[in-house]
Amino acid sequence: MNLPTDKTGWCEFYSEFAKLQSELVLLGIRKLNVSIDEKEKILYGIIDKIKERLVD
């Protein structure tokens, strides 16, 4: 595994890692056995929690 060695490389790494994490969250939500409305509420709840954490 090659890891970045400079600031630009780390920024790109973190950006791609964030994309992977978001895809995994969306995949998990899609697999839930609830209505589309409930899935939407869950997604917006997660978004709100992330926004709260960014403020801290």
Buried (B, 14 or more C-beta within 10 A) or exposed (E): EEEEEEEEEEEEEEEEEEEEEEEEBEEEBEEEEEEEEEBEEBEEEBEEEEEEEEEE
